[in-house]
Amino acid sequence: MSYNILITGASGYLGGTLLARLATVKERFPAYGNLYALVRTEAQAESVKQYGAKPLTFDTRNGAEVRDNVVNLDIAVVYFLIDASNSEVQVNFIEALGEVGRRSGRAVHLLHTTGAKVFSSHTGAPTDRPLLDNDPELYKIQKSQRSPYTRMQEAINANNTIVEEAEKHGVRSYIFAPCIVYGEGEGFGNKISIQTVAIVKAARALQRVYKVDQGEPSWPVCHILDNTTLYLQLLCRILAGDDVPHGKNGYYLASSGSIVWDELYTAMAAALAKRNVVGDAAVVPALGNEDSQILERMGAALGCPKEFVPLQLGGKCTLTAVHGKEIGWRPEFPPEHILEAADAEVELILKNL
Ligand SMILES: NC(=O)c1ccc[n+]([C@@H]2O[C@H](COP(=O)([O-])OP(=O)(O)OC[C@H]3O[C@@H](n4cnc5c(N)ncnc54)[C@H](OP(=O)(O)O)[C@@H]3O)[C@@H](O)[C@H]2O)c1
């Protein structure tokens, strides 16, 4: 029997690209039933139809509405790509999926999109060694993590709650961690990412690229298409009925490797200087700078208090992708590609901001 699938975040950067690419690989995929896409407007509802998806609109915070849709439509796979910082909505989906599973006797699946930040120096994760995404202790590590940022602690708790609630309801959960994702989104909605956009926004406001960390911390990176092929590889294996590692062993980082932030700042500063967005291509430390207002001004540009600026475009993350490769995923773009692509990334961002 083929699975019905629900993709959320269809108008977003990650979800839009996923939906667009899924349509192109459908013929090579194990058969699936109905493909649904969660949308919030009439225009979005029209747009998702081009990918063979049936639009659904309901309030995800309302458990009864979620249940009505998931159970009545016999949805067995939910991909959640909306909000990494909370688990309230995902628990609604888990409860509904649990009911579908009990009724049908089939495996049911929830994929939650978190972020690499939840496994980084910002969130009390180990950074003194590579933190493998297939480490059998990862769930325990997440349980012990403490973040100075309330919102990030909520994101850690969200991952833990999803794993626990899914286990309780007989749902297979997958915690999918995108990192610094770059490249043009292929969906009908948002075409640009998050961290590279933050670098451009801050640089544009201050007319200079500032680095926010001491030392040379690194962070995993991933081209949008590689990020998407990991979503798809997981889906392909799920649809094939394979027992893909899940629950307390179900963490997946989409990344081909890491780069040092300074290298990314430098490559983006050159592209920004070329377009006269910044005065020159220098990368200057924000900390210890005579002008103590710098972080505050960067925060104003990013819409956050100055304490949150390093969270947007800095920090150290040693999360390392192993799990995806174990299930057959092969990233195409090496980590250095983000540096080669920095000029195009800046162009894309400036066009879309
Ligand atoms: N992009 C990255 O590099 C990256 C890296 C790590 C983690 N993540 C995480 O991955 C998730 C998706 O990221 P993204 O870059 O794709 O974000 P995005 O482009 O902003 O897309 C967010 C999507 O969620 C939808 N949405 C928001 N609130 C909703 C609600 N209440 N009900 C239904 N749909 C809702 C949006 O719909 P509308 O268009 O209607 O607003 C949009 O489709 C986020 O949690 C993000 O933090 C992203």
The ligand as an ORCA input file, in Angstrom:
! r2SCAN-3c Opt
* xyz 0 1
  N      17.437     27.944      5.551
  C      18.375     27.500      6.347
  O      19.562     27.660      6.061
  C      18.022     26.769      7.627
  C      19.073     26.276      8.401
  C      18.771     25.625      9.585
  C      17.460     25.491      9.998
  N      16.450     25.992      9.236
  C      15.068     25.875      9.732
  O      14.259     25.232      8.775
  C      12.938     25.761      8.822
  C      12.557     26.214      7.419
  O      13.510     27.146      6.981
  P      13.339     27.970      5.628
  O      14.653     28.613      5.377
  O      12.713     27.131      4.606
  O      12.305     29.087      6.124
  P      11.304     29.997      5.254
  O      11.804     30.186      3.883
  O      11.055     31.206      6.080
  O       9.971     29.118      5.195
  C       9.137     28.938      6.297
  C       7.896     28.220      5.815
  O       7.041     27.919      6.943
  C       5.729     28.422      6.656
  N       5.046     28.785      7.895
  C       5.468     29.658      8.840
  N       4.580     29.705      9.852
  C       3.577     28.841      9.533
  C       2.367     28.447     10.179
  N       2.019     28.944     11.363
  N       1.578     27.534      9.541
  C       1.914     27.039      8.343
  N       3.051     27.364      7.690
  C       3.869     28.259      8.279
  C       5.966     29.614      5.749
  O       4.771     29.922      5.080
  P       4.435     31.425      4.577
  O       5.160     31.581      3.258
  O       2.966     31.430      4.431
  O       4.947     32.386      5.619
  C       7.046     29.029      4.841
  O       6.480     28.144      3.909
  C      12.952     26.893      9.861
  O      12.517     26.424     11.111
  C      14.426     27.241      9.928
  O      14.798     27.800     11.186
  C      16.704     26.620      8.053
*
